[in-house]
Amino acid sequence: MRWKTNQWRLARADSEGTETGWGCTLRQVGTGKRLWSHHSPVVVSGHRPLTLEQWEAVGAALADGLEPPIFVDLLFDARAHLEDGDINRAAIDAAVAAETCIRDLVQTALPEQLGQQARELIDEVNIRPVVMKLLPETMQQMGLTPLDKAQVSLIHELLDARNKRMHKGVAVKFDAAKCRKFIEAIHGIVDSYS
């Protein structure tokens, strides 16, 4: 349902953080005198209502036995990790979602007569030439809106951060706002393709 409605929070457990959610009162030992009180605000979250078209798309996907592409799940996971404050994990999931989506998009557009070895070579090559050379042409051929220079730059920066984290153990060096920009750039590809 998350896939067809593009609502990543659906059917996910709510994150409560490290607080109890209850108001707290500190009292003096012996006298019970109130020294300090704190009451947490109650936050009510909700989802956009599902439309008839979304329900029909969900029903059709279920009837056809379709599952969301892995890059959709990874991108939604990235958003969940970002909301939980885990920027490193959000960046990794977002980068893997981007690379997986880009590779899938390019593979889908390859000519049928292209041999299996050529397909495997394209799939195993470093992602940068794919992003710079194959992706723009592929998106154009498929009638998708090509990425602008800012989106491409964000994807490269995210891939760099993922590689440093995964291959060298270096923590990402950006904040939640920057990570949100990465995720939005990737949504530009995923939303138009899936």
Residue pairs with C-beta under 8 A, 6 or more apart in sequence:
1 7
1 10
1 11
1 50
1 58
2 8
2 9
2 10
2 11
2 68
2 72
2 76
3 61
3 68
3 69
3 72
3 73
3 194
4 54
4 57
4 58
4 61
5 48
5 50
5 54
5 57
5 58
6 191
7 47
7 48
8 75
8 76
8 79
8 80
9 45
9 47
9 80
10 47
12 80
14 45
15 80
15 83
15 84
19 40
21 40
22 40
23 37
23 38
23 39
23 40
24 37
24 38
25 34
25 36
25 37
25 38
26 34
26 35
26 36
26 37
27 33
27 34
27 35
28 35
68 194
69 100
69 101
69 104
69 194
70 100
71 96
71 97
71 98
71 100
71 101
71 104
71 190
71 194
72 97
72 190
72 194
74 93
74 94
74 96
74 97
74 100
75 93
75 94
75 97
75 101
75 183
75 186
75 187
75 190
77 93
78 89
78 90
78 91
78 93
78 94
78 97
78 183
78 186
79 90
79 183
81 87
81 89
81 90
81 93
82 90
82 176
82 179
82 180
82 183
85 176
87 172
87 174
87 175
87 176
87 179
88 165
88 171
88 172
90 179
90 183
91 158
91 161
91 162
91 165
91 172
91 174
91 179
91 182
92 162
92 165
92 166
94 158
94 179
94 182
94 183
94 186
95 158
95 159
95 161
95 162
95 182
96 162
97 186
97 190
98 155
98 158
98 159
98 185
98 186
98 189
99 127
99 159
101 186
101 189
101 190
101 193
101 194
102 127
102 130
102 131
102 135
102 189
103 123
103 127
103 130
104 193
105 135
105 138
105 139
105 142
105 189
105 193
106 122
106 130
106 134
106 135
106 138
107 119
107 122
107 123
108 142
109 138
109 141
109 142
110 119
110 122
122 130
122 134
127 159
128 156
128 159
131 152
131 155
131 156
132 152
135 147
136 146
136 147
139 145
139 146
139 147
139 192
140 146
142 193
144 192
144 193
145 188
145 192
147 155
147 185
147 188
147 189
150 185
151 185
151 188
154 181
154 182
154 185
155 182
155 185
155 186
157 182
158 182
158 185
158 186
161 172
161 173
161 174
164 170
164 172
165 171
165 172
172 179
